[in-house]
Amino acid sequence: MNADITTLGVDAIVNAANSTLLGGGGVDGAIHAAAGPALLAECRRLGGCPPGEARITGGYRLKAKHIIHTVGPIWGGGRRGEPAILASCYERSLRLAIDQGLRSVAFPSISTGAYGFPLDLAAPIAIRTVRELTADSEGLDEVIFCCFSAKDHEFYRQLLRAQGA
């Protein structure tokens, strides 16, 4: 889906956060702005989040009931475990959603903006990880890949179509 993730009425949206969880640019800044100051107050109490892990907060002024914050890797050429860290972002986010009994989750394209992870490498990791974790799960009804740009949306769409989704 090519949309503004902050407008989706799902159980949780995933925030491609920085390790402080205190807001930043891109999707992180947009989510913090749309959710309002109560989100920042809750994030301060969480004490941050290391790359590859995830934390959950309320959705506040968003349509989404919750925000799952995950910190993706900064691309450094793939020699510092970036693919495994990115897969962990999707896995930990989904596990949090399932553990909380959530039925619908929307993901942005984690780490492909300011963190520089190439989309052609990141999107297959995202799709594969989501498929692996949801294959046996009866908890989630819907997982959305919400893309910021039409180009990213088309790339995800082609990958999903090629894989029979």
Helices and strands as residue ranges (DSSP letters): G 5-7, E 12-17, H 26-35, H 37-46, E 54-58, E 66-71, H 82-99, E 104-107, H 119-134, E 142-145, H 150-162
